[in-house]
Amino acid sequence: MTGVSQKVLAGKAKVTQSELQLLESPHRKEPDRHKLERVADALEALGVLFLASTTQAGEGVRFSKSSDARRETDFFRHGRALLDLSIDEMASLSGVGRTTIGRIERDKLINPPEPAIEKIKAVFFERGMVILEEEADIGGGVRFQEAPFVRKPG
């Protein structure tokens, strides 16, 4: 989300780049909480807000400040990351070509094809993820629609 490289983020978090790669790996064992906190602190210093799960919505991330320059499609890559989907998996699920997805995510299309955008958004919705709109005092982002493991009364 911040646009900084792993090397820069690792430096800001005071962890090695290989430690950061291990923290990001879905195949890691129990992460080192202290290192995880340092990475989270570094990301927060770069303008990322971590959204905790509530009884109304699941966890997510968003920018701490709004920007007139961001569009809904700017959050597609972040949504894929939150869902742990590769670009190939998103292409398979949405029926949109991987090149088109990549170009949309990197803002390389002047007028992204609306049918492709709707198909990608449908995958997000089916997987329980929403894109958070930019607001006057806070930036956009992505979050799960529902909190996991919410206990119902009774």
Backbone as a printed PyTorch tensor [residue, N CA C, xyz], in Angstrom:
tensor([[[  0.8150,  -1.2010,   0.0000],
         [  0.0000,   0.0000,   0.0000],
         [  0.8530,   1.2570,   0.0000]],

        [[  1.9820,   1.2060,   0.6500],
         [  2.7820,   2.4130,   0.8100],
         [  3.6510,   2.7160,  -0.4030]],

        [[  3.8930,   1.7120,  -1.2140],
         [  4.7510,   1.9150,  -2.3680],
         [  6.2330,   1.7950,  -2.0550]],

        [[  6.5930,   1.4870,  -0.8070],
         [  8.0060,   1.3150,  -0.4800],
         [  8.4020,  -0.1370,  -0.6960]],

        [[  9.6620,  -0.3540,  -0.9720],
         [ 10.1770,  -1.7040,  -1.2010],
         [ 10.3090,  -2.4570,   0.1200]],

        [[ 10.4760,  -3.7650,   0.0140],
         [ 10.7180,  -4.5770,   1.2070],
         [ 11.9730,  -4.1010,   1.9250]],

        [[ 12.9800,  -3.7400,   1.1520],
         [ 14.2460,  -3.3020,   1.7400],
         [ 14.0390,  -2.0450,   2.5850]],

        [[ 13.2900,  -1.0870,   2.0490],
         [ 13.0370,   0.1600,   2.7740],
         [ 12.1840,  -0.1120,   4.0130]],

        [[ 11.1170,  -0.9110,   3.8500],
         [ 10.2570,  -1.2270,   4.9880],
         [ 11.0330,  -1.9700,   6.0710]],

        [[ 11.8590,  -2.9210,   5.6780],
         [ 12.6650,  -3.6620,   6.6470],
         [ 13.5650,  -2.7060,   7.4260]],

        [[ 14.1680,  -1.7490,   6.7370],
         [ 15.0130,  -0.7710,   7.4090],
         [ 14.2370,   0.0750,   8.4030]],

        [[ 13.0580,   0.5200,   8.0130],
         [ 12.2240,   1.3340,   8.9020],
         [ 11.7420,   0.5330,  10.1140]],

        [[ 11.5300,  -0.7660,   9.9220],
         [ 11.0510,  -1.6260,  11.0050],
         [ 12.2020,  -2.2050,  11.8280]],

        [[ 13.4130,  -1.9550,  11.3870],
         [ 14.6010,  -2.4810,  12.0590],
         [ 14.5890,  -4.0120,  12.1460]],

        [[ 14.2410,  -4.6240,  10.9890],
         [ 14.3430,  -6.0710,  10.8120],
         [ 15.0960,  -6.2920,   9.5080]],

        [[ 15.6090,  -7.4870,   9.3170],
         [ 16.2960,  -7.7540,   8.0540],
         [ 15.2570,  -8.0050,   6.9620]],

        [[ 15.6830,  -7.8660,   5.7300],
         [ 14.7750,  -8.1020,   4.6150],
         [ 14.3120,  -9.5580,   4.6060]],

        [[ 15.1780, -10.4930,   4.9370],
         [ 14.7850, -11.9090,   4.9720],
         [ 13.7860, -12.1600,   6.1030]],

        [[ 13.9220, -11.4620,   7.2340],
         [ 12.9390, -11.6030,   8.3160],
         [ 11.5650, -11.0800,   7.8580]],

        [[ 11.5710,  -9.9690,   7.1310],
         [ 10.3290,  -9.4090,   6.6150],
         [  9.6790, -10.3830,   5.6280]],

        [[ 10.4730, -10.9870,   4.7570],
         [  9.9440, -11.9590,   3.8020],
         [  9.3170, -13.1450,   4.5300]],

        [[  9.9390, -13.5890,   5.6110],
         [  9.3740, -14.6970,   6.3910],
         [  8.0560, -14.2860,   7.0480]],

        [[  7.9800, -13.0540,   7.5520],
         [  6.7390, -12.5720,   8.1650],
         [  5.6070, -12.5070,   7.1400]],

        [[  5.9490, -12.2100,   5.8850],
         [  4.9470, -12.0950,   4.8270],
         [  4.5450, -13.4400,   4.2390]],

        [[  5.3200, -14.4640,   4.4890],
         [  5.0740, -15.7760,   3.8890],
         [  3.8520, -16.4530,   4.5100]],

        [[  2.9350, -16.9650,   3.6650],
         [  1.7880, -17.6880,   4.2100],
         [  2.1770, -19.0420,   4.8100]],

        [[  3.3990, -19.4950,   4.5500],
         [  3.8550, -20.7980,   5.0270],
         [  4.7180, -20.6920,   6.2840]],

        [[  4.7790, -19.4990,   6.8700],
         [  5.6110, -19.3110,   8.0530],
         [  5.0000, -20.0220,   9.2570]],

        [[  5.8540, -20.2530,  10.2160],
         [  5.3440, -20.7810,  11.4840],
         [  4.9130, -19.5750,  12.3060]],

        [[  4.6900, -19.7420,  13.5700],
         [  4.2500, -18.6470,  14.4430],
         [  5.2250, -17.4690,  14.3140]],

        [[  4.7140, -16.2880,  13.8900],
         [  5.6140, -15.1500,  13.6980],
         [  6.1120, -14.5780,  15.0230]],

        [[  7.2730, -13.9670,  14.9780],
         [  7.8440, -13.2840,  16.1320],
         [  7.0180, -12.0230,  16.3730]],

        [[  6.2880, -11.9640,  17.4740],
         [  5.3730, -10.8510,  17.7750],
         [  6.0980,  -9.5080,  17.8260]],

        [[  7.2940,  -9.4900,  18.4020],
         [  8.0390,  -8.2390,  18.5130],
         [  8.3810,  -7.6790,  17.1230]],

        [[  8.8170,  -8.5440,  16.2280],
         [  9.1470,  -8.1070,  14.8680],
         [  7.8890,  -7.6900,  14.1080]],

        [[  6.8230,  -8.4250,  14.3110],
         [  5.5560,  -8.0990,  13.6750],
         [  5.0720,  -6.7150,  14.1230]],

        [[  5.2050,  -6.4170,  15.3900],
         [  4.8100,  -5.1060,  15.9180],
         [  5.6650,  -3.9880,  15.3220]],

        [[  6.9590,  -4.2530,  15.1570],
         [  7.8450,  -3.2310,  14.5650],
         [  7.4590,  -2.9590,  13.1140]],

        [[  7.1020,  -4.0020,  12.3700],
         [  6.6710,  -3.8140,  10.9820],
         [  5.3570,  -3.0350,  10.9570]],

        [[  4.4210,  -3.3930,  11.8290],
         [  3.1430,  -2.6770,  11.8940],
         [  3.3650,  -1.2100,  12.2410]],

        [[  4.2500,  -0.9380,  13.1860],
         [  4.5560,   0.4530,  13.5600],
         [  5.1460,   1.2210,  12.3790]],

        [[  6.0290,   0.5700,  11.6190],
         [  6.6450,   1.2210,  10.4520],
         [  5.5850,   1.5220,   9.3920]],

        [[  4.6690,   0.5790,   9.1680],
         [  3.6010,   0.8100,   8.1920],
         [  2.6650,   1.9290,   8.6530]],

        [[  2.3550,   1.9630,   9.9340],
         [  1.5070,   3.0330,  10.4610],
         [  2.1890,   4.3920,  10.2970]],

        [[  3.5010,   4.4380,  10.4860],
         [  4.2410,   5.6860,  10.2990],
         [  4.2020,   6.1270,   8.8300]],

        [[  4.0030,   5.1660,   7.9210],
         [  3.9120,   5.4630,   6.4940],
         [  2.4740,   5.7560,   6.0440]],

        [[  1.5340,   5.7860,   6.9970],
         [  0.1690,   6.1770,   6.6720],
         [ -0.8370,   5.0610,   6.5070]],

        [[ -0.5400,   3.8640,   6.9980],
         [ -1.4640,   2.7350,   6.9140],
         [ -2.1610,   2.5680,   8.2600]],

        [[ -3.4690,   2.3920,   8.2250],
         [ -4.2370,   2.0970,   9.4340],
         [ -4.6710,   0.6410,   9.3890]],

        [[ -4.4580,  -0.0710,  10.4740],
         [ -4.9240,  -1.4480,  10.5850],
         [ -6.2870,  -1.4170,  11.2660]],

        [[ -7.2540,  -2.0590,  10.6500],
         [ -8.6150,  -2.0730,  11.1730],
         [ -8.8630,  -3.3850,  11.8920]],

        [[ -9.1650,  -3.2910,  13.1610],
         [ -9.4500,  -4.4910,  13.9470],
         [-10.8380,  -5.0130,  13.6090]],

        [[-11.0290,  -6.2700,  13.8360],
         [-12.3250,  -6.8920,  13.6470],
         [-13.2890,  -6.3790,  14.7150]],

        [[-14.5240,  -6.1340,  14.3180],
         [-15.5670,  -5.7070,  15.2470],
         [-16.7400,  -6.6790,  15.1240]],

        [[-17.7910,  -6.4310,  15.8740],
         [-18.9680,  -7.2870,  15.7420],
         [-19.6980,  -7.0200,  14.4300]],

        [[-19.4470,  -5.8560,  13.8000],
         [-20.1040,  -5.5100,  12.5390],
         [-19.2670,  -5.8110,  11.3000]],

        [[-17.9450,  -5.8420,  11.4210],
         [-17.0810,  -6.0120,  10.2480],
         [-15.7850,  -6.7130,  10.6240]],

        [[-15.1520,  -7.2890,   9.6220],
         [-13.8860,  -7.9810,   9.8280],
         [-12.6980,  -7.0420,   9.7570]],

        [[-11.5210,  -7.6110,   9.8790],
         [-10.3010,  -6.8080,   9.8600],
         [-10.0080,  -6.2830,   8.4650]],

        [[ -9.1230,  -5.2960,   8.4100],
         [ -8.7500,  -4.7160,   7.1350],
         [ -7.6750,  -3.6620,   7.2970]],

        [[ -7.4330,  -2.9450,   6.2120],
         [ -6.4490,  -1.8620,   6.2080],
         [ -6.9920,  -0.7010,   5.3810]],

        [[ -6.5480,   0.5050,   5.7250],
         [ -6.9080,   1.6770,   4.9360],
         [ -5.8420,   2.7360,   5.1540]],

        [[ -5.8640,   3.7490,   4.3120],
         [ -4.9360,   4.8560,   4.4650],
         [ -5.4360,   5.7950,   5.5540]],

        [[ -4.5090,   6.3790,   6.2990],
         [ -4.9010,   7.2760,   7.3860],
         [ -5.3850,   8.6260,   6.8700]],

        [[ -4.9940,   8.9910,   5.6520],
         [ -5.4120,  10.2750,   5.0800],
         [ -6.0460,  10.0350,   3.7080]],

        [[ -7.0350,  10.8580,   3.3890],
         [ -7.6810,  10.7290,   2.0900],
         [ -6.8230,  11.3680,   1.0060]],

        [[ -7.1070,  10.9980,  -0.2310],
         [ -6.3810,  11.5280,  -1.3820],
         [ -7.3350,  11.6330,  -2.5530]],

        [[ -7.3290,  12.7740,  -3.1920],
         [ -8.1630,  12.9610,  -4.3790],
         [ -7.6790,  12.1140,  -5.5490]],

        [[ -6.4420,  11.6450,  -5.4760],
         [ -5.8480,  10.9230,  -6.5950],
         [ -6.2110,   9.4360,  -6.6130]],

        [[ -6.6980,   8.8710,  -5.5040],
         [ -6.9990,   7.4370,  -5.4520],
         [ -8.3700,   7.1240,  -6.0320]],

        [[ -8.4230,   5.9620,  -6.6900],
         [ -9.6920,   5.4550,  -7.2280],
         [ -9.9510,   4.0760,  -6.6400]],

        [[-11.1580,   3.5970,  -6.8290],
         [-11.5390,   2.2860,  -6.3170],
         [-10.5770,   1.1940,  -6.8030]],

        [[-10.1730,   1.2540,  -8.0550],
         [ -9.2920,   0.2200,  -8.6100],
         [ -7.9040,   0.2350,  -7.9770]],

        [[ -7.5320,   1.3260,  -7.3210],
         [ -6.2370,   1.3850,  -6.6400],
         [ -6.1600,   0.3890,  -5.4900]],

        [[ -7.3080,  -0.1150,  -5.0450],
         [ -7.3390,  -1.0360,  -3.9110],
         [ -7.4720,  -2.4980,  -4.3340]],

        [[ -7.5130,  -2.7610,  -5.6310],
         [ -7.6540,  -4.1390,  -6.0970],
         [ -6.4670,  -5.0060,  -5.6730]],

        [[ -5.2630,  -4.5090,  -5.8280],
         [ -4.0740,  -5.2830,  -5.4460],
         [ -4.0940,  -5.5640,  -3.9460]],

        [[ -4.5220,  -4.5690,  -3.1560],
         [ -4.5750,  -4.7340,  -1.7040],
         [ -5.6510,  -5.7600,  -1.3200]],

        [[ -6.7460,  -5.7400,  -2.0580],
         [ -7.8000,  -6.7170,  -1.8280],
         [ -7.3380,  -8.1310,  -2.1280]],

        [[ -6.6030,  -8.2830,  -3.2360],
         [ -6.0560,  -9.6100,  -3.5720],
         [ -5.1280, -10.0920,  -2.4730]],

        [[ -4.3040,  -9.1690,  -1.9470],
         [ -3.3660,  -9.5380,  -0.8820],
         [ -4.1230,  -9.9510,   0.3800]],

        [[ -5.1620,  -9.2120,   0.7160],
         [ -5.9540,  -9.5340,   1.9020],
         [ -6.5900, -10.9150,   1.7610]],

        [[ -6.9900, -11.2620,   0.5520],
         [ -7.5920, -12.5750,   0.2900],
         [ -6.5490, -13.6570,   0.0110]],

        [[ -5.2810, -13.2580,  -0.0510],
         [ -4.1810, -14.1850,  -0.3370],
         [ -4.3830, -14.8740,  -1.6830]],

        [[ -4.7480, -14.0720,  -2.7050],
         [ -4.9360, -14.5810,  -4.0630],
         [ -3.8100, -14.0830,  -4.9670]],

        [[ -3.2510, -14.9900,  -5.7360],
         [ -2.2760, -14.5760,  -6.7400],
         [ -3.0300, -13.9410,  -7.9080]],

        [[ -2.3130, -13.2860,  -8.7790],
         [ -2.9490, -12.6920,  -9.9550],
         [ -3.5400, -13.7880, -10.8410]],

        [[ -2.8720, -14.9460, -10.9140],
         [ -3.3940, -16.0630, -11.7030],
         [ -4.6820, -16.6160, -11.0970]],

        [[ -4.7370, -16.7070,  -9.7690],
         [ -5.9630, -17.1750,  -9.1170],
         [ -7.1110, -16.1960,  -9.3590]],

        [[ -6.8180, -14.8800,  -9.2680],
         [ -7.8590, -13.8870,  -9.5240],
         [ -8.3370, -13.9860, -10.9710]],

        [[ -7.4210, -14.1970, -11.8970],
         [ -7.7980, -14.3350, -13.3050],
         [ -8.7190, -15.5370, -13.4900]],

        [[ -8.3940, -16.6460, -12.8540],
         [ -9.2100, -17.8460, -12.9670],
         [-10.6000, -17.6440, -12.3570]],

        [[-10.6600, -17.0210, -11.2000],
         [-11.9360, -16.8140, -10.5070],
         [-12.8250, -15.7810, -11.2000]],

        [[-12.2010, -14.7390, -11.7640],
         [-12.9780, -13.6330, -12.3350],
         [-13.2580, -13.7800, -13.8260]],

        [[-12.4230, -14.5590, -14.5150],
         [-12.5530, -14.6450, -15.9620],
         [-11.9290, -13.4610, -16.6760]],

        [[-11.1740, -12.6580, -15.9450],
         [-10.4680, -11.5050, -16.5110],
         [ -9.0110, -11.9170, -16.7050]],

        [[ -8.4310, -11.5870, -17.8330],
         [ -7.0460, -11.9650, -18.1140],
         [ -6.0700, -11.3730, -17.1140]],

        [[ -5.0160, -12.1550, -16.8290],
         [ -4.0210, -11.7000, -15.8470],
         [ -3.3480, -10.4030, -16.2750]],

        [[ -3.1320, -10.2150, -17.5840],
         [ -2.5180,  -8.9740, -18.0640],
         [ -3.4360,  -7.7910, -17.7900]],

        [[ -4.7250,  -7.9700, -18.0390],
         [ -5.6850,  -6.8920, -17.7810],
         [ -5.7440,  -6.5750, -16.2900]],

        [[ -5.7710,  -7.5950, -15.4460],
         [ -5.7790,  -7.3730, -13.9960],
         [ -4.5350,  -6.5950, -13.5840]],

        [[ -3.3850,  -7.0280, -14.0660],
         [ -2.1370,  -6.3430, -13.7340],
         [ -2.1360,  -4.8910, -14.1800]],

        [[ -2.6360,  -4.6370, -15.3620],
         [ -2.6740,  -3.2660, -15.8690],
         [ -3.6610,  -2.4100, -15.0880]],

        [[ -4.7810,  -2.9830, -14.6850],
         [ -5.7400,  -2.2490, -13.8470],
         [ -5.0950,  -1.9210, -12.5030]],

        [[ -4.4620,  -2.9130, -11.8870],
         [ -3.8530,  -2.7150, -10.5710],
         [ -2.7040,  -1.7110, -10.5970]],

        [[ -1.9860,  -1.6510, -11.7020],
         [ -0.8590,  -0.7120, -11.8060],
         [ -1.2670,   0.6110, -12.4370]],

        [[ -2.5830,   0.8050, -12.6520],
         [ -3.1260,   2.0440, -13.2130],
         [ -2.4980,   2.3500, -14.5760]],

        [[ -2.3830,   1.3130, -15.4100],
         [ -1.7850,   1.4660, -16.7360],
         [ -2.8270,   1.5950, -17.8360]],

        [[ -4.0920,   1.6550, -17.4670],
         [ -5.1530,   1.8090, -18.4560],
         [ -5.8470,   3.1510, -18.2440]],

        [[ -5.9740,   3.9300, -19.2910],
         [ -6.6410,   5.2260, -19.1830],
         [ -8.1130,   5.0100, -18.8290]],

        [[ -8.7700,   4.1100, -19.5270],
         [-10.1640,   3.7570, -19.2570],
         [-10.2570,   2.2490, -19.0400]],

        [[-10.0900,   1.7930, -17.7800],
         [-10.1790,   0.3560, -17.5360],
         [-11.5450,  -0.1780, -17.9520]],

        [[-11.6040,  -1.3770, -18.5340],
         [-12.8840,  -1.9280, -18.9920],
         [-13.8220,  -2.2010, -17.8120]],

        [[-14.9690,  -1.5570, -17.8310],
         [-15.9440,  -1.6750, -16.7380],
         [-16.3840,  -3.1240, -16.4930]],

        [[-16.6040,  -3.9430, -17.5390],
         [-16.9760,  -5.3430, -17.2700],
         [-15.8960,  -6.0890, -16.4710]],

        [[-14.6330,  -5.8160, -16.7460],
         [-13.5410,  -6.4600, -16.0100],
         [-13.5380,  -6.0070, -14.5510]],

        [[-13.7450,  -4.7230, -14.3360],
         [-13.7840,  -4.1870, -12.9710],
         [-14.9270,  -4.8310, -12.1900]],

        [[-16.0760,  -4.9550, -12.8170],
         [-17.2340,  -5.5540, -12.1370],
         [-16.9850,  -7.0240, -11.8100]],

        [[-16.3160,  -7.7580, -12.7010],
         [-16.0100,  -9.1610, -12.4390],
         [-15.0390,  -9.3080, -11.2670]],

        [[-14.0480,  -8.4390, -11.1940],
         [-13.0780,  -8.4770, -10.0870],
         [-13.7840,  -8.1360,  -8.7790]],

        [[-14.6080,  -7.1060,  -8.8110],
         [-15.3540,  -6.7190,  -7.6110],
         [-16.2820,  -7.8450,  -7.1610]],

        [[-16.8440,  -8.5950,  -8.0970],
         [-17.7210,  -9.7150,  -7.7500],
         [-16.9420, -10.7910,  -6.9930]],

        [[-15.6940, -11.0490,  -7.3970],
         [-14.8680, -12.0290,  -6.6790],
         [-14.6190, -11.5350,  -5.2570]],

        [[-14.2950, -10.2560,  -5.1130],
         [-14.0940,  -9.7010,  -3.7710],
         [-15.3470,  -9.8970,  -2.9220]],

        [[-16.4950,  -9.5640,  -3.4850],
         [-17.7560,  -9.6700,  -2.7530],
         [-18.0440, -11.1190,  -2.3630]],

        [[-17.8530, -12.0490,  -3.3110],
         [-18.0890, -13.4690,  -3.0400],
         [-17.1750, -13.9840,  -1.9380]],

        [[-15.9850, -13.4260,  -1.8580],
         [-15.0110, -13.8420,  -0.8470],
         [-15.1570, -13.0490,   0.4550]],

        [[-16.1600, -12.1840,   0.5340],
         [-16.4420, -11.4720,   1.7800],
         [-15.6080, -10.2340,   2.0180]],

        [[-15.1000,  -9.6140,   0.9660],
         [-14.2640,  -8.4390,   1.1130],
         [-14.9270,  -7.2240,   0.4800]],

        [[-14.7650,  -6.0670,   1.1060],
         [-15.3060,  -4.8280,   0.5500],
         [-14.1890,  -3.8040,   0.3890]],

        [[-14.3970,  -2.9250,  -0.5750],
         [-13.4790,  -1.8010,  -0.7650],
         [-14.0710,  -0.6150,  -0.0270]],

        [[-13.2700,  -0.0110,   0.8230],
         [-13.7140,   1.1400,   1.6140],
         [-13.4600,   2.4160,   0.8260]],

        [[-14.4710,   3.2160,   0.6910],
         [-14.3750,   4.4740,  -0.0550],
         [-13.5020,   5.4800,   0.6920]],

        [[-12.9010,   6.3700,  -0.0810],
         [-12.2090,   7.5210,   0.5020],
         [-13.2630,   8.3970,   1.1730]],

        [[-12.9430,   8.9360,   2.3300],
         [-13.8360,   9.8550,   3.0180],
         [-13.1140,  11.1790,   3.2020]],

        [[-13.7980,  12.1770,   3.7070],
         [-13.2080,  13.5110,   3.8470],
         [-11.9690,  13.5050,   4.7360]],

        [[-12.0040,  12.7290,   5.8180],
         [-10.9120,  12.7710,   6.7780],
         [-10.1020,  11.4830,   6.8950]],

        [[-10.4020,  10.4930,   6.0430],
         [ -9.6880,   9.2160,   6.1110],
         [ -9.6550,   8.5840,   4.7230]],

        [[ -8.5870,   7.8660,   4.4610],
         [ -8.4210,   7.2710,   3.1430],
         [ -9.1770,   5.9710,   2.9550]],

        [[ -9.2030,   5.5090,   1.7370],
         [ -9.8520,   4.2590,   1.3930],
         [ -9.0270,   3.0620,   1.7990]],

        [[ -9.5910,   1.8810,   1.5700],
         [ -8.8840,   0.6630,   1.9040],
         [ -9.7240,  -0.5570,   1.5930]],

        [[ -9.4130,  -1.6520,   2.2590],
         [-10.1230,  -2.9140,   2.0860],
         [-10.3380,  -3.5570,   3.4470]],

        [[-11.4420,  -4.3210,   3.5520],
         [-11.7330,  -5.0090,   4.8130],
         [-12.6960,  -6.1550,   4.5460]],

        [[-12.6710,  -7.1300,   5.4290],
         [-13.6400,  -8.2180,   5.3420],
         [-15.0000,  -7.7120,   5.8040]],

        [[-16.0560,  -8.1800,   5.1470],
         [-17.4080,  -7.7460,   5.4870],
         [-17.8260,  -8.1840,   6.8750]],

        [[-17.4500,  -9.3840,   7.2540],
         [-17.8590,  -9.9310,   8.5400],
         [-16.6550, -10.3490,   9.3470]],

        [[-16.8010, -10.2260,  10.6640],
         [-15.7540, -10.6650,  11.5780],
         [-15.7570, -12.1750,  11.6450]],

        [[-14.5820, -12.7910,  11.6540],
         [-14.5540, -14.2410,  11.8020],
         [-14.8650, -14.6290,  13.2490]],

        [[-15.4520, -15.7740,  13.4040],
         [-15.6960, -16.3550,  14.7220],
         [-16.5470, -15.4780,  15.6390]],

        [[-17.5000, -14.7610,  15.0860],
         [-18.3850, -13.9460,  15.9000],
         [-19.3990, -14.8880,  16.5580]],

        [[-19.4750, -14.8220,  17.8610],
         [-20.4440, -15.6760,  18.5830],
         [-21.7790, -14.9680,  18.6370]],

        [[-22.8110, -15.7220,  18.3280],
         [-24.1620, -15.1680,  18.4140],
         [-24.7120, -15.4460,  19.8090]],

        [[-25.4140, -14.4550,  20.3740],
         [-25.9710, -14.6600,  21.7120],
         [-26.9400, -15.8450,  21.7390]],

        [[-26.9700, -16.5180,  22.8950],
         [-27.9380, -17.5980,  23.0690],
         [-27.3640, -18.8780,  22.8480]]])
